[in-house]
Amino acid sequence: SGVGAIVLIAIIALAISWTQIQALLANPAPSTPITQSTSMMISTLASQPASISALSTVVSAPTITSTALPRGKLIFQDDFKTPSGLDDYKKNDVASFYNQGHYQIFFKSGGHGKTAYSMQANDFILEVDVTPTKPTDGYWGLVFRMQDDSNFCQLQINTSQRYKADCWGGTVNTTREGSNLAIKPGVVTNRLTVLANSSTISLYTNGEFLDSISYSKYLSGRFGLRASPDKMDVEVQFDRLRIYSLTP
């Protein structure tokens, strides 16, 4: 009958479909391998930020090398609370004096000067805190290995983050100068440090290395303070002077 024929056709169709399914299970289609380039692409995409709005510009800050200075025995210190051997006078165009626990040096434009203790030192670490009392274009800092007014070494800085380092000895002179972000700009306190070891002199500001000088004409001398105006008057205040040996 017609119904029996339809049922027979359906049974045959089901048998053919089942045979095809078994063949596919026995021989699956080959999968696409993940190549090296595909793997790299996946890794790159996974590492991207979730949204563009999460991106930000990164500016590299300048690197300042910090060096731990080896301090030995404290040889001498001065907190400037009482006169200790430095100049102590005031004039209209120049003054070097003790002032309520500080030591101040003032020079009008065009002048310069220094003051030193009577004691001598050879190899040492010398440091002092120094602060300009007003904006100026001058320099100020430390003198060391000083023989007389014409033969000495010095380290000076200014409010524009610049430094000068010199050793003067007649025809044998050495000068180093530059700028460094370790120097705090403006009317603020900076700590200057000089490490003198034989003919090698290393210079620091706020614990950060600035520069070095090699100078062997004299290996010992007096030490003290210095200020040098340029086009403007200079007035600076010194605090907490210390000098250490290099070894305990």
Salt bridges, closest charged atoms under 4 A:
ASP79 OD1 - ARG242 NH1 3.08
ASP123 OD1 - ARG145 NH2 3.29
GLU127 OE1 - ARG71 NH2 2.49
GLU127 OE2 - ARG240 NH1 2.88
ASP129 OD1 - ARG191 NE 2.62
GLU177 OE1 - ARG162 NH2 3.81
ASP211 OD1 - ARG176 NH2 3.03
ASP233 OD2 - LYS108 NZ 3.42
ASP239 OD1 - HIS102 ND1 2.35
